[in-house]
Amino acid sequence: MNAVLSPTDSTTIVGSGKRRGFETQDRACDPIELRMTGRPPAWLRGSLLLNGPAVWDLAQGRYAHWFDGLALLHRVQIDGERVRYHSRFLDSEDARLSRARGRSELGGFDTPVAGGLLSRIWHLTNPRRTDNGAVVLSRCDGQWLAHTESDRVHRIDPDTLATQGELRWADKLKLPLMAAHPCVDARGGWWNVGIGFGRVCEYVLVQCDRSAERRVKARIPIKRPGYLHAFAMTSTHAVVWDCAWRAHPLRFLFAGESYARHFDWMPQGGSRLFTVRLSDGRVHAWDAPPLMVFHAVQAFDAGDDVVIDLCRGDVLPTEDLAVQRLRDGVAVELPSARHTRFVLTPGHSSAREEALPGRLELPQVNPRVAARSKARYVWAAAASQPGVFFDRTLKLDHDTGQITLAGSDDRIALEPLFVPEPGASAEDAGVLLVNTLGDTDAGTRIRVLDATTLDEMAAIEVPHVIPFGFHGAWHAA
């Protein structure tokens, strides 16, 4: 892997109309009817739930990074040809304090926590960390949760979008950092990985249910933990990747820097891929080249091997995704993550690396296949050329290597959320719901694409811009 460097190209290559998705939206929307053109399939009945940053600008300052804006929740309810929409701000401690004081209070990915050294010493045993769950919505034992990359999680009503209070863990684990993406197994069990800091740091794999008691399934000692945004699961194993962007534990306690500035890029030590056997917690490790990864495309068992496909980045996400750079349309590299497979074979010390077709991010596979077997089809957000922000929806057929693209140069197209057709046997039978914004659009358009062909079936028109977020979820009717 090439050295991970912050981009230096200052070329402006994103049209100004598309960049409205990075502007602050400081008003929620009461329920309204939306106009829809075309016709979605009759079986598509339920709610698209979106979660993402919306407020970057406050009276006394600004959040520095795309990831850091205060969270706004959205519900697009589809019932035949009738579509209704409303939005609501996440009622987090971070939002309440930051709005009251006119500046970021609990910080974020690349925005520092307010307060000086005395404040950090005062909170030494329980460092202040954000509860701005602007990244992911997940479901744990029937309840919906809003996540960021800390252990502070909020419960959400999927119908009203009301914040139902912070989830209070019923255990005594100290895991201030947790992956933003939990995994749910075939039985509905909720799993996640956290990072414990101490004389010996560790990755900690936990499982929990509605009781909110996290039960430890494995502990993986690590001298300097890597950046942890997600992990993956097969039917038999959890897979944890150890990024070469490594934490400096003491900085988390004493430095007045943002979360991202507590990490150093350390390619000389490479990375490792860990598997944890779900039945007994047994851990195995494989050496790998230095990795910078947000998301896995898929993971599956192949005989005795464990296989994981990753979106492998070539830049750090700090300067590359700074909100002002994105507003200015400066070239970005995140959309061009390399699609890479690692095969983990028992008895081998190193992972076998295989290049896969496509450069992509924000990947999706059919949830009926995910973790149970190898997925043939992958859908993802992609870029039409290097340096461009997401402007294409991609479909990859693993069996043939064929890549199909949909989109246009004048329109940003974010994560394509795959919704499978009920009862269908074909793996790619379903639709994609894609949040888009074009240079001349009055507001956001949510495109309903045929997941087989990427042809547009319908488009839902929102009268205003929904700020650009990351991930959606489907709540079936």
DRENBADREN-514573 format. One record per residue (C-alpha): residue in three letters; x, z, y. Coordinates in steps of 0.5 Angstrom, whole numbers, padded with zeros to 4 digits, always signed. Example, Ala and Ser with C-alpha at 12.3 -4.5 7.8 and 13.67 -1.06 7.14 Angstrom:
<tortors>
ala+0025+0016-0009ser+0027+0014-0002
</tortors>
This chain:
<tortors>
met+0000+0000+0000asn+0002-0002+0007ala+0004+0004+0012val-0003+0007+0015leu-0002+0005+0022ser-0007+0006+0028pro-0009-0001+0031thr-0005-0003+0037asp-0009-0010+0038ser-0013-0009+0044thr-0017-0016+0044thr-0024-0015+0045ile-0028-0019+0040val-0035-0015+0039gly-0041-0018+0044ser-0043-0013+0049gly-0050-0013+0047lys-0048-0011+0040arg-0044-0005+0043arg-0051-0002+0045gly-0051+0002+0038phe-0045+0006+0041glu-0049+0008+0047thr-0052+0015+0047gln-0059+0016+0046asp-0062+0023+0049arg-0069+0022+0047ala-0073+0023+0040cys-0079+0018+0039asp-0086+0021+0037pro-0089+0017+0032ile-0091+0010+0034glu-0093+0003+0030leu-0088-0002+0029arg-0088-0010+0029met-0086-0013+0022thr-0085-0020+0021gly-0085-0023+0014arg-0088-0020+0008pro-0084-0015+0004pro-0086-0014-0003ala-0092-0010-0005trp-0088-0005-0009leu-0084-0003-0003arg-0088+0004-0001gly-0084+0010+0002ser-0079+0012+0008leu-0073+0010+0010leu-0069+0016+0012leu-0063+0015+0017asn-0058+0020+0020gly-0053+0019+0025pro-0049+0021+0031ala-0053+0019+0037val-0051+0024+0043trp-0044+0023+0045asp-0044+0024+0053leu-0046+0031+0055ala-0046+0034+0062gln-0039+0036+0062gly-0035+0032+0057arg-0036+0027+0051tyr-0035+0027+0044ala-0029+0023+0043his-0030+0020+0036trp-0036+0015+0033phe-0037+0021+0028asp-0038+0026+0032gly-0044+0025+0036leu-0050+0030+0036ala-0055+0028+0030leu-0061+0024+0030leu-0066+0023+0024his-0070+0017+0024arg-0076+0016+0019val-0079+0009+0018gln-0085+0009+0014ile-0087+0003+0010asp-0094+0002+0007gly-0096-0005+0006glu-0096-0009+0012arg-0096-0002+0016val-0090+0001+0019arg-0089+0007+0023tyr-0083+0010+0026his-0081+0017+0029ser-0074+0020+0030arg-0072+0028+0031phe-0066+0031+0033leu-0063+0036+0028asp-0063+0043+0030ser-0056+0045+0029glu-0052+0051+0032asp-0048+0046+0035ala-0053+0042+0038arg-0056+0048+0042leu-0049+0051+0044ser-0047+0044+0046arg-0053+0042+0050ala-0053+0049+0053arg-0046+0049+0056gly-0045+0041+0057arg-0039+0040+0053ser-0038+0040+0045glu-0037+0047+0043leu-0036+0046+0035gly-0032+0040+0036gly-0032+0035+0030phe-0028+0030+0027asp-0024+0028+0033thr-0027+0033+0038pro-0023+0040+0038val-0027+0046+0038ala-0028+0050+0045gly-0024+0056+0046gly-0017+0058+0046leu-0012+0062+0042leu-0015+0068+0043ser-0022+0065+0040arg-0019+0062+0034ile-0015+0069+0032trp-0022+0072+0033his-0025+0068+0028leu-0019+0068+0024thr-0023+0070+0017asn-0029+0065+0019pro-0026+0059+0023arg-0032+0056+0027arg-0034+0049+0024thr-0039+0044+0026asp-0046+0044+0023asn-0048+0037+0026gly-0050+0034+0020ala-0050+0027+0022val-0047+0023+0016val-0051+0024+0010leu-0058+0026+0007ser-0058+0028+0000arg-0063+0031-0005cys-0062+0037-0009asp-0067+0040-0013gly-0072+0037-0009gln-0070+0039-0002trp-0067+0034+0003leu-0060+0036+0006ala-0057+0034+0012his-0049+0034+0011thr-0043+0033+0015glu-0036+0035+0012ser-0036+0042+0013asp-0040+0047+0008arg-0045+0048+0014val-0051+0044+0011his-0059+0044+0014arg-0065+0043+0010ile-0070+0038+0012asp-0077+0036+0012pro-0077+0028+0010asp-0084+0027+0013thr-0084+0031+0019leu-0076+0031+0020ala-0076+0038+0022thr-0070+0042+0021gln-0072+0048+0016gly-0066+0052+0017glu-0059+0052+0015leu-0058+0053+0007arg-0055+0060+0006trp-0050+0059+0000ala-0052+0065-0005asp-0044+0066-0007lys-0038+0068-0004leu-0034+0062-0004lys-0030+0060+0002leu-0030+0053+0002pro-0030+0051+0010leu-0029+0044+0008met-0034+0040+0003ala-0035+0033+0002ala-0040+0030+0006his-0043+0026+0000pro-0045+0030-0006cys-0047+0027-0013val-0053+0028-0017asp-0052+0027-0025ala-0057+0024-0029arg-0061+0031-0030gly-0062+0032-0023gly-0056+0037-0022trp-0052+0037-0015trp-0045+0037-0015asn-0040+0037-0010val-0032+0038-0008gly-0030+0043-0003ile-0023+0045-0001gly-0020+0052-0001phe-0014+0054+0004gly-0010+0060+0002arg-0003+0061-0001val-0005+0056-0006cys-0010+0051-0004glu-0014+0048-0008tyr-0020+0043-0009val-0026+0046-0012leu-0031+0042-0016val-0038+0046-0016gln-0045+0045-0018cys-0051+0048-0015asp-0059+0048-0015arg-0064+0050-0011ser-0062+0057-0011ala-0056+0055-0007glu-0051+0059-0011arg-0045+0054-0012arg-0042+0055-0019val-0035+0053-0020lys-0033+0048-0025ala-0026+0047-0024arg-0020+0049-0019ile-0015+0044-0018pro-0009+0047-0014ile-0006+0043-0009lys+0000+0044-0004arg-0003+0040+0002pro-0010+0038+0000gly-0012+0031+0002tyr-0017+0028+0007leu-0024+0029+0003his-0030+0025+0005ala-0033+0024-0002phe-0032+0024-0010ala-0035+0020-0016met-0038+0022-0022thr-0039+0018-0029ser-0043+0021-0034thr-0038+0025-0037his-0033+0026-0031ala-0032+0028-0024val-0027+0024-0021val-0023+0027-0014trp-0018+0022-0011asp-0012+0026-0007cys-0011+0022+0000ala-0004+0022+0003trp-0007+0024+0009arg-0006+0031+0008ala-0008+0037+0011his-0003+0042+0015pro-0007+0049+0013leu-0004+0053+0018arg-0006+0048+0024phe-0014+0049+0022leu-0013+0057+0023phe-0009+0056+0030ala-0008+0050+0033gly-0013+0048+0038glu-0014+0041+0036ser-0019+0037+0033tyr-0021+0036+0025ala-0017+0030+0024arg-0011+0032+0028his-0010+0037+0023phe-0008+0032+0018asp-0001+0028+0017trp+0000+0021+0014met+0005+0023+0008pro+0006+0016+0004gln+0012+0018+0001gly+0009+0023-0004gly+0004+0018-0006ser-0003+0020-0008arg-0006+0023-0015leu-0013+0021-0018phe-0016+0027-0022thr-0021+0027-0027val-0025+0034-0029arg-0029+0033-0036leu-0036+0036-0034ser-0037+0039-0041asp-0031+0044-0040gly-0028+0043-0033arg-0021+0041-0036val-0017+0037-0031his-0013+0031-0032ala-0008+0028-0027trp-0005+0021-0026asp+0000+0018-0020ala-0003+0013-0016pro+0000+0010-0009pro-0002+0013-0003leu-0009+0012-0001met-0014+0013+0005val-0021+0013+0002phe-0028+0014+0005his-0032+0012-0001ala-0032+0010-0008val-0036+0004-0010gln-0037+0006-0017ala-0034+0010-0023phe-0036+0009-0030asp-0033+0011-0037ala-0030+0005-0041gly-0028+0008-0048asp-0023+0014-0047asp-0021+0011-0040val-0025+0013-0034val-0025+0007-0029ile-0026+0008-0021asp-0027+0003-0016leu-0025+0005-0009cys-0025+0002-0002arg-0018+0003+0000gly-0017+0003+0007asp-0010+0001+0011val-0011+0005+0018leu-0013+0012+0020pro-0020+0013+0022thr-0018+0016+0029glu-0016+0011+0034asp-0019+0006+0030leu-0026+0009+0031ala-0026+0012+0038val-0032+0012+0041gln-0029+0009+0047arg-0026+0003+0044leu-0032+0001+0040arg-0036+0001+0046asp-0030-0003+0049gly-0031-0008+0043val-0023-0007+0041ala-0021-0010+0034val-0022-0005+0028glu-0020-0005+0021leu-0025+0000+0018pro-0029-0006+0015ser-0023-0009+0012ala-0022-0004+0006arg-0019-0007+0000his-0024-0007-0006thr-0019-0004-0011arg-0020-0001-0019phe-0016+0004-0022val-0016+0005-0029leu-0015+0012-0032thr-0012+0012-0039pro-0011+0019-0043gly-0003+0020-0045his-0001+0015-0039ser+0002+0019-0032ser+0000+0013-0028ala-0006+0010-0026arg-0007+0002-0027glu-0008-0001-0021glu-0013-0008-0021ala-0015-0012-0015leu-0022-0014-0014pro-0025-0019-0010gly-0028-0017-0003arg-0026-0013+0003leu-0032-0008+0004glu-0034-0001+0006leu-0041+0003+0006pro-0042+0000-0002gln-0048+0001-0006val-0050+0000-0013asn-0056+0000-0017pro-0058+0008-0018arg-0060+0007-0025val-0053+0004-0027ala-0049+0009-0023ala-0045+0013-0027arg-0048+0011-0033ser-0045+0005-0034lys-0041-0001-0031ala-0045-0004-0025arg-0045-0012-0025tyr-0047-0012-0018val-0044-0009-0011trp-0048-0009-0004ala-0044-0007+0002ala-0042-0008+0009ala-0037-0013+0011ala-0034-0017+0017ser-0033-0024+0018gln-0026-0024+0020pro-0021-0019+0021gly-0022-0014+0027val-0029-0015+0027phe-0034-0010+0026phe-0039-0010+0021asp-0043-0017+0022arg-0044-0019+0014thr-0048-0016+0008leu-0044-0018+0002lys-0046-0018-0005leu-0041-0018-0011asp-0042-0021-0018his-0037-0017-0022asp-0038-0022-0028thr-0037-0028-0024gly-0033-0026-0018gln-0038-0029-0014ile-0039-0027-0007thr-0045-0028-0003leu-0045-0026+0005ala-0051-0026+0010gly-0051-0025+0017ser-0049-0028+0024asp-0043-0027+0029asp-0048-0025+0034arg-0051-0019+0030ile-0048-0012+0027ala-0050-0011+0020leu-0049-0004+0018glu-0050-0001+0011pro-0055-0005+0006leu-0059+0001+0003phe-0061-0002-0004val-0068+0000-0007pro-0069-0002-0014glu-0076-0005-0016pro-0080+0000-0020gly-0080-0002-0027ala-0075-0008-0027ser-0070-0010-0032ala-0065-0014-0028glu-0060-0010-0025asp-0060-0014-0018ala-0068-0014-0017gly-0070-0010-0011val-0069-0010-0004leu-0064-0009+0001leu-0066-0005+0008val-0060-0007+0013asn-0060-0003+0020thr-0058-0009+0025leu-0057-0010+0032gly-0056-0017+0036asp-0053-0019+0042thr-0060-0021+0045asp-0065-0016+0041ala-0069-0012+0045gly-0068-0006+0040thr-0066-0005+0033arg-0068-0010+0027ile-0069-0007+0020arg-0068-0013+0016val-0071-0013+0009leu-0067-0018+0004asp-0068-0020-0003ala-0062-0016-0006thr-0062-0022-0011thr-0061-0028-0006leu-0060-0024+0001asp-0065-0028+0004glu-0069-0025+0009met-0076-0023+0007ala-0079-0019+0013ala-0076-0016+0019ile-0078-0009+0022glu-0077-0009+0030val-0076-0002+0033pro-0077-0003+0041his-0071+0001+0042val-0064+0001+0040ile-0062+0006+0034pro-0055+0009+0035phe-0051+0006+0030gly-0050+0011+0024phe-0047+0011+0017his-0052+0012+0011gly-0059+0012+0009ala-0064+0014+0004trp-0070+0012+0001his-0076+0017+0000ala-0081+0014-0005ala-0088+0014-0003
</tortors>
